[in-house]
Amino acid sequence: MNLDEATLKECADWVAEQVSEELGGFVSSELVDLVIELDLVVRSELNDPRMDHKAMASALMPRLEEAGAPVKPGAVTQPLVEEILYWLDEALAMAGHVREVRR
């Protein structure tokens, strides 16, 4: 997927807002930016553009921890990452970049 930086930033801001509202807490756009960046890397490395959210979240957790994200209960968890991925797909679709993932 070839997206410009402005679109990715707008997607990250919108996703952070949606996830924060959905879960009743604060999710930073920086965390969403990191998830987007790592998501693109993992899909490319594994040559699996249709990877489902559960598998992707599982693949992202160690990478998020390596990047310094607070991966622990009450902070960044796999269900939170799955929620971010769900809303990311919604944001990309609204930006005209529909991404099909296995369900």
Jmol script that loads the backbone (N, CA, C; Angstrom):
load data "model"
ATOM      1  N   MET A   1       0.859  -1.174   0.000  1.00  0.00           N
ATOM      2  CA  MET A   1       0.000   0.000   0.000  1.00  0.00           C
ATOM      3  C   MET A   1       0.896   1.224   0.000  1.00  0.00           C
ATOM      4  N   ASN A   2       0.621   2.128  -0.900  1.00  0.00           N
ATOM      5  CA  ASN A   2       1.450   3.305  -1.051  1.00  0.00           C
ATOM      6  C   ASN A   2       0.650   4.534  -0.630  1.00  0.00           C
ATOM      7  N   LEU A   3       0.858   4.984   0.604  1.00  0.00           N
ATOM      8  CA  LEU A   3       0.134   6.138   1.129  1.00  0.00           C
ATOM      9  C   LEU A   3       1.114   7.250   1.461  1.00  0.00           C
ATOM     10  N   ASP A   4       0.676   8.476   1.253  1.00  0.00           N
ATOM     11  CA  ASP A   4       1.538   9.602   1.591  1.00  0.00           C
ATOM     12  C   ASP A   4       1.500   9.860   3.098  1.00  0.00           C
ATOM     13  N   GLU A   5       2.509  10.560   3.571  1.00  0.00           N
ATOM     14  CA  GLU A   5       2.653  10.831   5.003  1.00  0.00           C
ATOM     15  C   GLU A   5       1.469  11.602   5.577  1.00  0.00           C
ATOM     16  N   ALA A   6       0.940  12.547   4.831  1.00  0.00           N
ATOM     17  CA  ALA A   6      -0.189  13.350   5.326  1.00  0.00           C
ATOM     18  C   ALA A   6      -1.428  12.471   5.551  1.00  0.00           C
ATOM     19  N   THR A   7      -1.678  11.559   4.628  1.00  0.00           N
ATOM     20  CA  THR A   7      -2.831  10.657   4.776  1.00  0.00           C
ATOM     21  C   THR A   7      -2.631   9.745   5.972  1.00  0.00           C
ATOM     22  N   LEU A   8      -1.430   9.194   6.119  1.00  0.00           N
ATOM     23  CA  LEU A   8      -1.157   8.327   7.266  1.00  0.00           C
ATOM     24  C   LEU A   8      -1.302   9.075   8.584  1.00  0.00           C
ATOM     25  N   LYS A   9      -0.843  10.316   8.629  1.00  0.00           N
ATOM     26  CA  LYS A   9      -0.962  11.122   9.850  1.00  0.00           C
ATOM     27  C   LYS A   9      -2.433  11.394  10.169  1.00  0.00           C
ATOM     28  N   GLU A  10      -3.194  11.736   9.148  1.00  0.00           N
ATOM     29  CA  GLU A  10      -4.620  11.985   9.344  1.00  0.00           C
ATOM     30  C   GLU A  10      -5.321  10.718   9.816  1.00  0.00           C
ATOM     31  N   CYS A  11      -4.973   9.581   9.229  1.00  0.00           N
ATOM     32  CA  CYS A  11      -5.547   8.297   9.648  1.00  0.00           C
ATOM     33  C   CYS A  11      -5.197   8.014  11.110  1.00  0.00           C
ATOM     34  N   ALA A  12      -3.939   8.230  11.478  1.00  0.00           N
ATOM     35  CA  ALA A  12      -3.498   7.961  12.847  1.00  0.00           C
ATOM     36  C   ALA A  12      -4.254   8.825  13.849  1.00  0.00           C
ATOM     37  N   ASP A  13      -4.411  10.098  13.544  1.00  0.00           N
ATOM     38  CA  ASP A  13      -5.146  10.998  14.444  1.00  0.00           C
ATOM     39  C   ASP A  13      -6.595  10.548  14.601  1.00  0.00           C
ATOM     40  N   TRP A  14      -7.235  10.205  13.489  1.00  0.00           N
ATOM     41  CA  TRP A  14      -8.637   9.795  13.519  1.00  0.00           C
ATOM     42  C   TRP A  14      -8.798   8.476  14.263  1.00  0.00           C
ATOM     43  N   VAL A  15      -7.897   7.524  14.004  1.00  0.00           N
ATOM     44  CA  VAL A  15      -7.962   6.223  14.689  1.00  0.00           C
ATOM     45  C   VAL A  15      -7.774   6.411  16.184  1.00  0.00           C
ATOM     46  N   ALA A  16      -6.812   7.224  16.588  1.00  0.00           N
ATOM     47  CA  ALA A  16      -6.577   7.469  18.015  1.00  0.00           C
ATOM     48  C   ALA A  16      -7.834   8.033  18.668  1.00  0.00           C
ATOM     49  N   GLU A  17      -8.487   8.943  17.989  1.00  0.00           N
ATOM     50  CA  GLU A  17      -9.724   9.538  18.514  1.00  0.00           C
ATOM     51  C   GLU A  17     -10.827   8.486  18.637  1.00  0.00           C
ATOM     52  N   GLN A  18     -10.996   7.662  17.609  1.00  0.00           N
ATOM     53  CA  GLN A  18     -12.048   6.646  17.622  1.00  0.00           C
ATOM     54  C   GLN A  18     -11.808   5.594  18.705  1.00  0.00           C
ATOM     55  N   VAL A  19     -10.573   5.117  18.806  1.00  0.00           N
ATOM     56  CA  VAL A  19     -10.256   4.089  19.803  1.00  0.00           C
ATOM     57  C   VAL A  19     -10.392   4.655  21.205  1.00  0.00           C
ATOM     58  N   SER A  20      -9.944   5.877  21.414  1.00  0.00           N
ATOM     59  CA  SER A  20     -10.083   6.510  22.726  1.00  0.00           C
ATOM     60  C   SER A  20     -11.546   6.608  23.124  1.00  0.00           C
ATOM     61  N   GLU A  21     -12.371   7.026  22.184  1.00  0.00           N
ATOM     62  CA  GLU A  21     -13.807   7.158  22.439  1.00  0.00           C
ATOM     63  C   GLU A  21     -14.444   5.784  22.682  1.00  0.00           C
ATOM     64  N   GLU A  22     -14.091   4.816  21.858  1.00  0.00           N
ATOM     65  CA  GLU A  22     -14.663   3.466  21.943  1.00  0.00           C
ATOM     66  C   GLU A  22     -14.326   2.787  23.269  1.00  0.00           C
ATOM     67  N   LEU A  23     -13.084   2.947  23.708  1.00  0.00           N
ATOM     68  CA  LEU A  23     -12.630   2.244  24.907  1.00  0.00           C
ATOM     69  C   LEU A  23     -12.691   3.100  26.171  1.00  0.00           C
ATOM     70  N   GLY A  24     -13.018   4.375  26.020  1.00  0.00           N
ATOM     71  CA  GLY A  24     -13.158   5.240  27.186  1.00  0.00           C
ATOM     72  C   GLY A  24     -11.847   5.574  27.869  1.00  0.00           C
ATOM     73  N   GLY A  25     -10.779   5.645  27.130  1.00  0.00           N
ATOM     74  CA  GLY A  25      -9.473   6.007  27.667  1.00  0.00           C
ATOM     75  C   GLY A  25      -8.728   6.826  26.632  1.00  0.00           C
ATOM     76  N   PHE A  26      -7.459   7.048  26.872  1.00  0.00           N
ATOM     77  CA  PHE A  26      -6.662   7.833  25.933  1.00  0.00           C
ATOM     78  C   PHE A  26      -5.720   6.927  25.165  1.00  0.00           C
ATOM     79  N   VAL A  27      -5.761   7.034  23.856  1.00  0.00           N
ATOM     80  CA  VAL A  27      -4.821   6.341  22.975  1.00  0.00           C
ATOM     81  C   VAL A  27      -4.141   7.427  22.146  1.00  0.00           C
ATOM     82  N   SER A  28      -2.831   7.455  22.197  1.00  0.00           N
ATOM     83  CA  SER A  28      -2.097   8.523  21.504  1.00  0.00           C
ATOM     84  C   SER A  28      -1.971   8.232  20.016  1.00  0.00           C
ATOM     85  N   SER A  29      -1.926   9.302  19.235  1.00  0.00           N
ATOM     86  CA  SER A  29      -1.719   9.138  17.796  1.00  0.00           C
ATOM     87  C   SER A  29      -0.312   8.616  17.527  1.00  0.00           C
ATOM     88  N   GLU A  30       0.632   8.843  18.451  1.00  0.00           N
ATOM     89  CA  GLU A  30       1.986   8.308  18.292  1.00  0.00           C
ATOM     90  C   GLU A  30       1.967   6.781  18.347  1.00  0.00           C
ATOM     91  N   LEU A  31       1.156   6.218  19.244  1.00  0.00           N
ATOM     92  CA  LEU A  31       1.028   4.764  19.307  1.00  0.00           C
ATOM     93  C   LEU A  31       0.419   4.242  18.003  1.00  0.00           C
ATOM     94  N   VAL A  32      -0.614   4.910  17.535  1.00  0.00           N
ATOM     95  CA  VAL A  32      -1.250   4.493  16.281  1.00  0.00           C
ATOM     96  C   VAL A  32      -0.263   4.620  15.126  1.00  0.00           C
ATOM     97  N   ASP A  33       0.522   5.699  15.091  1.00  0.00           N
ATOM     98  CA  ASP A  33       1.563   5.848  14.061  1.00  0.00           C
ATOM     99  C   ASP A  33       2.506   4.644  14.066  1.00  0.00           C
ATOM    100  N   LEU A  34       2.925   4.236  15.263  1.00  0.00           N
ATOM    101  CA  LEU A  34       3.843   3.104  15.402  1.00  0.00           C
ATOM    102  C   LEU A  34       3.180   1.810  14.925  1.00  0.00           C
ATOM    103  N   VAL A  35       1.922   1.611  15.284  1.00  0.00           N
ATOM    104  CA  VAL A  35       1.196   0.418  14.831  1.00  0.00           C
ATOM    105  C   VAL A  35       1.119   0.410  13.303  1.00  0.00           C
ATOM    106  N   ILE A  36       0.805   1.559  12.707  1.00  0.00           N
ATOM    107  CA  ILE A  36       0.717   1.644  11.244  1.00  0.00           C
ATOM    108  C   ILE A  36       2.060   1.303  10.613  1.00  0.00           C
ATOM    109  N   GLU A  37       3.111   1.904  11.122  1.00  0.00           N
ATOM    110  CA  GLU A  37       4.456   1.666  10.586  1.00  0.00           C
ATOM    111  C   GLU A  37       4.825   0.191  10.662  1.00  0.00           C
ATOM    112  N   LEU A  38       4.621  -0.409  11.826  1.00  0.00           N
ATOM    113  CA  LEU A  38       4.986  -1.806  12.015  1.00  0.00           C
ATOM    114  C   LEU A  38       4.067  -2.745  11.234  1.00  0.00           C
ATOM    115  N   ASP A  39       2.796  -2.386  11.129  1.00  0.00           N
ATOM    116  CA  ASP A  39       1.833  -3.179  10.355  1.00  0.00           C
ATOM    117  C   ASP A  39       2.316  -3.303   8.914  1.00  0.00           C
ATOM    118  N   LEU A  40       2.720  -2.197   8.330  1.00  0.00           N
ATOM    119  CA  LEU A  40       3.181  -2.203   6.941  1.00  0.00           C
ATOM    120  C   LEU A  40       4.445  -3.054   6.790  1.00  0.00           C
ATOM    121  N   VAL A  41       5.343  -2.975   7.762  1.00  0.00           N
ATOM    122  CA  VAL A  41       6.582  -3.757   7.731  1.00  0.00           C
ATOM    123  C   VAL A  41       6.273  -5.249   7.814  1.00  0.00           C
ATOM    124  N   VAL A  42       5.418  -5.641   8.771  1.00  0.00           N
ATOM    125  CA  VAL A  42       5.101  -7.061   8.969  1.00  0.00           C
ATOM    126  C   VAL A  42       4.418  -7.636   7.734  1.00  0.00           C
ATOM    127  N   ARG A  43       3.435  -6.916   7.198  1.00  0.00           N
ATOM    128  CA  ARG A  43       2.742  -7.412   5.997  1.00  0.00           C
ATOM    129  C   ARG A  43       3.729  -7.619   4.849  1.00  0.00           C
ATOM    130  N   SER A  44       4.683  -6.706   4.713  1.00  0.00           N
ATOM    131  CA  SER A  44       5.687  -6.812   3.654  1.00  0.00           C
ATOM    132  C   SER A  44       6.652  -7.965   3.935  1.00  0.00           C
ATOM    133  N   GLU A  45       7.184  -8.036   5.143  1.00  0.00           N
ATOM    134  CA  GLU A  45       8.142  -9.088   5.500  1.00  0.00           C
ATOM    135  C   GLU A  45       7.546 -10.484   5.326  1.00  0.00           C
ATOM    136  N   LEU A  46       6.293 -10.643   5.740  1.00  0.00           N
ATOM    137  CA  LEU A  46       5.649 -11.956   5.671  1.00  0.00           C
ATOM    138  C   LEU A  46       4.931 -12.188   4.345  1.00  0.00           C
ATOM    139  N   ASN A  47       4.943 -11.176   3.490  1.00  0.00           N
ATOM    140  CA  ASN A  47       4.250 -11.242   2.201  1.00  0.00           C
ATOM    141  C   ASN A  47       2.807 -11.714   2.396  1.00  0.00           C
ATOM    142  N   ASP A  48       2.136 -11.083   3.354  1.00  0.00           N
ATOM    143  CA  ASP A  48       0.751 -11.448   3.683  1.00  0.00           C
ATOM    144  C   ASP A  48      -0.090 -10.176   3.834  1.00  0.00           C
ATOM    145  N   PRO A  49      -0.467  -9.545   2.721  1.00  0.00           N
ATOM    146  CA  PRO A  49      -1.227  -8.303   2.793  1.00  0.00           C
ATOM    147  C   PRO A  49      -2.628  -8.480   3.381  1.00  0.00           C
ATOM    148  N   ARG A  50      -3.123  -9.714   3.470  1.00  0.00           N
ATOM    149  CA  ARG A  50      -4.475  -9.956   3.988  1.00  0.00           C
ATOM    150  C   ARG A  50      -4.466 -10.491   5.423  1.00  0.00           C
ATOM    151  N   MET A  51      -3.331 -10.400   6.122  1.00  0.00           N
ATOM    152  CA  MET A  51      -3.223 -10.929   7.488  1.00  0.00           C
ATOM    153  C   MET A  51      -4.358 -10.396   8.363  1.00  0.00           C
ATOM    154  N   ASP A  52      -4.996 -11.304   9.102  1.00  0.00           N
ATOM    155  CA  ASP A  52      -6.113 -10.895   9.960  1.00  0.00           C
ATOM    156  C   ASP A  52      -5.606 -10.120  11.180  1.00  0.00           C
ATOM    157  N   HIS A  53      -6.513  -9.423  11.832  1.00  0.00           N
ATOM    158  CA  HIS A  53      -6.145  -8.546  12.946  1.00  0.00           C
ATOM    159  C   HIS A  53      -5.552  -9.295  14.127  1.00  0.00           C
ATOM    160  N   LYS A  54      -6.091 -10.462  14.448  1.00  0.00           N
ATOM    161  CA  LYS A  54      -5.586 -11.222  15.592  1.00  0.00           C
ATOM    162  C   LYS A  54      -4.128 -11.637  15.357  1.00  0.00           C
ATOM    163  N   ALA A  55      -3.845 -12.183  14.169  1.00  0.00           N
ATOM    164  CA  ALA A  55      -2.476 -12.594  13.843  1.00  0.00           C
ATOM    165  C   ALA A  55      -1.544 -11.385  13.786  1.00  0.00           C
ATOM    166  N   MET A  56      -2.030 -10.284  13.212  1.00  0.00           N
ATOM    167  CA  MET A  56      -1.200  -9.082  13.120  1.00  0.00           C
ATOM    168  C   MET A  56      -0.906  -8.529  14.512  1.00  0.00           C
ATOM    169  N   ALA A  57      -1.917  -8.447  15.357  1.00  0.00           N
ATOM    170  CA  ALA A  57      -1.701  -7.927  16.708  1.00  0.00           C
ATOM    171  C   ALA A  57      -0.684  -8.787  17.452  1.00  0.00           C
ATOM    172  N   SER A  58      -0.777 -10.089  17.276  1.00  0.00           N
ATOM    173  CA  SER A  58       0.171 -11.004  17.915  1.00  0.00           C
ATOM    174  C   SER A  58       1.583 -10.753  17.401  1.00  0.00           C
ATOM    175  N   ALA A  59       1.727 -10.536  16.115  1.00  0.00           N
ATOM    176  CA  ALA A  59       3.042 -10.257  15.518  1.00  0.00           C
ATOM    177  C   ALA A  59       3.578  -8.891  15.952  1.00  0.00           C
ATOM    178  N   LEU A  60       2.683  -7.950  16.210  1.00  0.00           N
ATOM    179  CA  LEU A  60       3.108  -6.595  16.569  1.00  0.00           C
ATOM    180  C   LEU A  60       3.538  -6.447  18.025  1.00  0.00           C
ATOM    181  N   MET A  61       2.973  -7.243  18.919  1.00  0.00           N
ATOM    182  CA  MET A  61       3.248  -7.040  20.344  1.00  0.00           C
ATOM    183  C   MET A  61       4.747  -7.034  20.681  1.00  0.00           C
ATOM    184  N   PRO A  62       5.540  -8.013  20.246  1.00  0.00           N
ATOM    185  CA  PRO A  62       6.980  -7.950  20.581  1.00  0.00           C
ATOM    186  C   PRO A  62       7.679  -6.765  19.918  1.00  0.00           C
ATOM    187  N   ARG A  63       7.234  -6.387  18.738  1.00  0.00           N
ATOM    188  CA  ARG A  63       7.847  -5.249  18.043  1.00  0.00           C
ATOM    189  C   ARG A  63       7.504  -3.941  18.750  1.00  0.00           C
ATOM    190  N   LEU A  64       6.279  -3.845  19.244  1.00  0.00           N
ATOM    191  CA  LEU A  64       5.895  -2.655  20.004  1.00  0.00           C
ATOM    192  C   LEU A  64       6.714  -2.552  21.280  1.00  0.00           C
ATOM    193  N   GLU A  65       6.908  -3.681  21.940  1.00  0.00           N
ATOM    194  CA  GLU A  65       7.710  -3.682  23.165  1.00  0.00           C
ATOM    195  C   GLU A  65       9.146  -3.267  22.854  1.00  0.00           C
ATOM    196  N   GLU A  66       9.715  -3.798  21.776  1.00  0.00           N
ATOM    197  CA  GLU A  66      11.072  -3.418  21.372  1.00  0.00           C
ATOM    198  C   GLU A  66      11.177  -1.923  21.084  1.00  0.00           C
ATOM    199  N   ALA A  67      10.088  -1.343  20.587  1.00  0.00           N
ATOM    200  CA  ALA A  67      10.074   0.083  20.257  1.00  0.00           C
ATOM    201  C   ALA A  67       9.832   0.963  21.487  1.00  0.00           C
ATOM    202  N   GLY A  68       9.612   0.321  22.644  1.00  0.00           N
ATOM    203  CA  GLY A  68       9.451   1.085  23.879  1.00  0.00           C
ATOM    204  C   GLY A  68       8.026   1.317  24.316  1.00  0.00           C
ATOM    205  N   ALA A  69       7.066   0.729  23.640  1.00  0.00           N
ATOM    206  CA  ALA A  69       5.664   0.879  24.058  1.00  0.00           C
ATOM    207  C   ALA A  69       5.455   0.112  25.360  1.00  0.00           C
ATOM    208  N   PRO A  70       4.645   0.665  26.268  1.00  0.00           N
ATOM    209  CA  PRO A  70       4.392  -0.013  27.545  1.00  0.00           C
ATOM    210  C   PRO A  70       3.436  -1.195  27.353  1.00  0.00           C
ATOM    211  N   VAL A  71       4.006  -2.349  27.009  1.00  0.00           N
ATOM    212  CA  VAL A  71       3.220  -3.537  26.714  1.00  0.00           C
ATOM    213  C   VAL A  71       2.967  -4.273  28.028  1.00  0.00           C
ATOM    214  N   LYS A  72       1.776  -4.021  28.607  1.00  0.00           N
ATOM    215  CA  LYS A  72       1.388  -4.666  29.866  1.00  0.00           C
ATOM    216  C   LYS A  72      -0.093  -4.406  30.096  1.00  0.00           C
ATOM    217  N   PRO A  73      -0.693  -5.172  31.009  1.00  0.00           N
ATOM    218  CA  PRO A  73      -2.108  -4.917  31.322  1.00  0.00           C
ATOM    219  C   PRO A  73      -2.302  -3.467  31.786  1.00  0.00           C
ATOM    220  N   GLY A  74      -3.339  -2.845  31.294  1.00  0.00           N
ATOM    221  CA  GLY A  74      -3.614  -1.461  31.633  1.00  0.00           C
ATOM    222  C   GLY A  74      -2.910  -0.474  30.718  1.00  0.00           C
ATOM    223  N   ALA A  75      -2.103  -0.989  29.804  1.00  0.00           N
ATOM    224  CA  ALA A  75      -1.405  -0.122  28.850  1.00  0.00           C
ATOM    225  C   ALA A  75      -1.671  -0.671  27.449  1.00  0.00           C
ATOM    226  N   VAL A  76      -0.639  -1.042  26.724  1.00  0.00           N
ATOM    227  CA  VAL A  76      -0.801  -1.553  25.365  1.00  0.00           C
ATOM    228  C   VAL A  76      -0.957  -3.076  25.434  1.00  0.00           C
ATOM    229  N   THR A  77      -2.136  -3.546  25.070  1.00  0.00           N
ATOM    230  CA  THR A  77      -2.446  -4.973  25.090  1.00  0.00           C
ATOM    231  C   THR A  77      -2.817  -5.438  23.686  1.00  0.00           C
ATOM    232  N   GLN A  78      -2.838  -6.736  23.490  1.00  0.00           N
ATOM    233  CA  GLN A  78      -3.203  -7.262  22.180  1.00  0.00           C
ATOM    234  C   GLN A  78      -4.616  -6.854  21.775  1.00  0.00           C
ATOM    235  N   PRO A  79      -5.615  -6.905  22.673  1.00  0.00           N
ATOM    236  CA  PRO A  79      -6.950  -6.440  22.265  1.00  0.00           C
ATOM    237  C   PRO A  79      -6.967  -4.963  21.856  1.00  0.00           C
ATOM    238  N   LEU A  80      -6.166  -4.133  22.502  1.00  0.00           N
ATOM    239  CA  LEU A  80      -6.077  -2.723  22.114  1.00  0.00           C
ATOM    240  C   LEU A  80      -5.511  -2.610  20.703  1.00  0.00           C
ATOM    241  N   VAL A  81      -4.473  -3.367  20.405  1.00  0.00           N
ATOM    242  CA  VAL A  81      -3.868  -3.326  19.071  1.00  0.00           C
ATOM    243  C   VAL A  81      -4.866  -3.813  18.029  1.00  0.00           C
ATOM    244  N   GLU A  82      -5.638  -4.846  18.351  1.00  0.00           N
ATOM    245  CA  GLU A  82      -6.663  -5.331  17.429  1.00  0.00           C
ATOM    246  C   GLU A  82      -7.699  -4.237  17.159  1.00  0.00           C
ATOM    247  N   GLU A  83      -8.077  -3.495  18.176  1.00  0.00           N
ATOM    248  CA  GLU A  83      -9.031  -2.394  18.008  1.00  0.00           C
ATOM    249  C   GLU A  83      -8.438  -1.307  17.115  1.00  0.00           C
ATOM    250  N   ILE A  84      -7.171  -0.996  17.313  1.00  0.00           N
ATOM    251  CA  ILE A  84      -6.497  -0.009  16.473  1.00  0.00           C
ATOM    252  C   ILE A  84      -6.509  -0.474  15.020  1.00  0.00           C
ATOM    253  N   LEU A  85      -6.220  -1.742  14.792  1.00  0.00           N
ATOM    254  CA  LEU A  85      -6.204  -2.284  13.427  1.00  0.00           C
ATOM    255  C   LEU A  85      -7.584  -2.227  12.787  1.00  0.00           C
ATOM    256  N   TYR A  86      -8.629  -2.507  13.566  1.00  0.00           N
ATOM    257  CA  TYR A  86      -9.998  -2.413  13.045  1.00  0.00           C
ATOM    258  C   TYR A  86     -10.281  -0.989  12.567  1.00  0.00           C
ATOM    259  N   TRP A  87      -9.995  -0.008  13.419  1.00  0.00           N
ATOM    260  CA  TRP A  87     -10.275   1.382  13.057  1.00  0.00           C
ATOM    261  C   TRP A  87      -9.347   1.879  11.954  1.00  0.00           C
ATOM    262  N   LEU A  88      -8.135   1.326  11.891  1.00  0.00           N
ATOM    263  CA  LEU A  88      -7.230   1.682  10.799  1.00  0.00           C
ATOM    264  C   LEU A  88      -7.834   1.265   9.459  1.00  0.00           C
ATOM    265  N   ASP A  89      -8.397   0.069   9.407  1.00  0.00           N
ATOM    266  CA  ASP A  89      -9.051  -0.369   8.173  1.00  0.00           C
ATOM    267  C   ASP A  89     -10.188   0.572   7.794  1.00  0.00           C
ATOM    268  N   GLU A  90     -10.946   1.025   8.785  1.00  0.00           N
ATOM    269  CA  GLU A  90     -12.041   1.969   8.530  1.00  0.00           C
ATOM    270  C   GLU A  90     -11.492   3.286   7.969  1.00  0.00           C
ATOM    271  N   ALA A  91     -10.425   3.797   8.583  1.00  0.00           N
ATOM    272  CA  ALA A  91      -9.830   5.065   8.141  1.00  0.00           C
ATOM    273  C   ALA A  91      -9.274   4.938   6.726  1.00  0.00           C
ATOM    274  N   LEU A  92      -8.589   3.845   6.456  1.00  0.00           N
ATOM    275  CA  LEU A  92      -8.035   3.646   5.120  1.00  0.00           C
ATOM    276  C   LEU A  92      -9.141   3.563   4.078  1.00  0.00           C
ATOM    277  N   ALA A  93     -10.226   2.887   4.402  1.00  0.00           N
ATOM    278  CA  ALA A  93     -11.353   2.788   3.470  1.00  0.00           C
ATOM    279  C   ALA A  93     -11.930   4.168   3.174  1.00  0.00           C
ATOM    280  N   MET A  94     -12.075   4.996   4.210  1.00  0.00           N
ATOM    281  CA  MET A  94     -12.600   6.352   3.999  1.00  0.00           C
ATOM    282  C   MET A  94     -11.645   7.203   3.164  1.00  0.00           C
ATOM    283  N   ALA A  95     -10.341   6.873   3.235  1.00  0.00           N
ATOM    284  CA  ALA A  95      -9.346   7.614   2.458  1.00  0.00           C
ATOM    285  C   ALA A  95      -9.193   7.033   1.051  1.00  0.00           C
ATOM    286  N   GLY A  96     -10.022   6.033   0.728  1.00  0.00           N
ATOM    287  CA  GLY A  96      -9.996   5.465  -0.604  1.00  0.00           C
ATOM    288  C   GLY A  96      -8.993   4.338  -0.799  1.00  0.00           C
ATOM    289  N   HIS A  97      -8.492   3.779   0.301  1.00  0.00           N
ATOM    290  CA  HIS A  97      -7.510   2.698   0.246  1.00  0.00           C
ATOM    291  C   HIS A  97      -8.060   1.485   0.993  1.00  0.00           C
ATOM    292  N   VAL A  98      -9.049   0.840   0.399  1.00  0.00           N
ATOM    293  CA  VAL A  98      -9.682  -0.299   1.046  1.00  0.00           C
ATOM    294  C   VAL A  98      -8.667  -1.436   1.170  1.00  0.00           C
ATOM    295  N   ARG A  99      -8.574  -1.968   2.377  1.00  0.00           N
ATOM    296  CA  ARG A  99      -7.651  -3.071   2.635  1.00  0.00           C
ATOM    297  C   ARG A  99      -8.490  -4.280   3.016  1.00  0.00           C
ATOM    298  N   GLU A 100      -8.305  -5.359   2.286  1.00  0.00           N
ATOM    299  CA  GLU A 100      -9.036  -6.585   2.586  1.00  0.00           C
ATOM    300  C   GLU A 100      -8.165  -7.453   3.494  1.00  0.00           C
ATOM    301  N   VAL A 101      -8.731  -7.847   4.629  1.00  0.00           N
ATOM    302  CA  VAL A 101      -8.043  -8.747   5.539  1.00  0.00           C
ATOM    303  C   VAL A 101      -8.906  -9.983   5.755  1.00  0.00           C
ATOM    304  N   ARG A 102      -8.233 -11.087   6.067  1.00  0.00           N
ATOM    305  CA  ARG A 102      -8.996 -12.298   6.371  1.00  0.00           C
ATOM    306  C   ARG A 102      -9.766 -12.075   7.653  1.00  0.00           C
ATOM    307  N   ARG A 103     -10.944 -12.602   7.717  1.00  0.00           N
ATOM    308  CA  ARG A 103     -11.774 -12.483   8.933  1.00  0.00           C
ATOM    309  C   ARG A 103     -11.820 -13.791   9.656  1.00  0.00           C
TER     310      ARG A 103
END
end "model"
wireframe off; spacefill off
backbone 0.3
color backbone group
